[in-house]
Amino acid sequence: MDYTEEMRKRLGERGSEEYFAALRLPPVKGLHVNKVKAREDFDINSLGFSVRALGCGGGAYEVTGGSPTAHPYYRAGLYYMQEPSAMYPVAFAPIERGSRVLDMCAAPGGKSSMAAVKLGGSGLIVANDADRSRAAALRENMTVLSYPNVVVTSVRAEELPKVFGCAFDVVIADVPCSGEGMMRKEPQAAFDWSLKNIEACALRQRRILDAADACLKEGGLLIYSTCTFSRAEDEDNALMMTERGYEEVTFSHPFLAAARVSAGYKFYPHVYRGEGQYFCILRKTARGGEEVRLKKLQNAPGSLVSSVRAFMDTDGLTVKRRGDMLFSPALDADIPCLMNGIAIASVESDGRLTPAHGSATALGDRFVSRACLSADDERTAKYLRGEEIPADCPDGWCSVLVDGYPLGAGKATGGVVKNKYPKSLRLR
């Protein structure tokens, strides 16, 4: 059986025709606003591209026209590009401030980012991805967005209970799947589709759900989501969890009425604006296990903290050291990770400090020396391209800000800022 036959079987003749017609339309773009970093006067409607608020709330928008990724505010982490339907699971989830959240399959970071906005800088997010290269991209995105409460790890989902135990109030399991909801963006997926692959994905998803259960406290929320439409990967897995001591959290929101299925909500591109998504939110009623006691980090020596103060105000910051990195941790635990809170500086072999990009993006307004630019200043574009820029700021390490929002770091000498913006982020 090929994919077209399968979708006719699932949706009927008329529904499948509407579905396939939707796949011939251009993909839909979206974004959500980083309310942790953006000031209250930030206006997403004033940036030269068109947005329309989505029915899920939470600062989520559909985007049309313009180039939102070309605006300096995108580079400053004031919003994150994410296709609309992918925002629905976390947007509707009742995540309370102060919660400890685990995002098991987090890269590139959209759902972690939305959860961070809901937490408003409180609590903790452990954003994990088993693929090391994807986890590196996840770390890069979290650094730009500047959330102070994020830890990025890269282990197999099955290993997470060994590291943390039942430590989390919320677990997001946006699992790898057969990708039926991505076929408009990736047409080859339709030719690679098979019932055998769906079965293999469903088995893998159940192993991830086993790990999710082992990480979740009693009374905690499990946000289960896929970007596919097959029942075996969606409702069947959600119903399996109800048999194991979970209760579904349902919503009376009118926006969700057309998406309701036997367990959870399914978003087809011919019904909703977006590529395709399924989610089901479940509350754990069975008793959880024990939380793993983690070894605490060492405080950074006073001499190194004094060296940090030479370029940045550290009042109110806890500075820890692990290896050659100084950072303000999101989690006071000595665990292998790619990122723990805000990276402040690396310690060179001769004892000198090199400020990390994370310190400039998250704490740029604390730098002693600052190059203050505006979005329409030609120097802003030059800086984002990796060029040196003239700036009237004291010599030494400095941060570069656009309209008061930190972009990155530089080193000022004689009225010129030598560019330290990461090469991987530079505009071409």
Beta strands, then each sheet from edge to edge (+ up, - down):
strand 1: 29-33
strand 2: 50-53
strand 3: 60-64
strand 4: 79-81
strand 5: 100-103
strand 6: 124-128
strand 7: 150-153
strand 8: 168-174
strand 9: 216-226
strand 10: 246-249
strand 11: 265-267
strand 12: 277-284
strand 13: 298-299
strand 14: 320-322
strand 15: 325-328
strand 16: 339-340
strand 17: 342-347
strand 18: 353-355
strand 19: 369-373
strand 20: 389-390
strand 21: 396-402
strand 22: 405-413
strand 23: 416-419
sheet 1: 2+ 3- 1+ 4-
sheet 2: 10+ 12- 9+ 8+ 5+ 6+ 7+ 16-
sheet 3: 10+ 12- 11+
sheet 4: 13+ 14- 15+ 17- 18+
sheet 5: 19+ 21+ 22- 23+ 20-
end
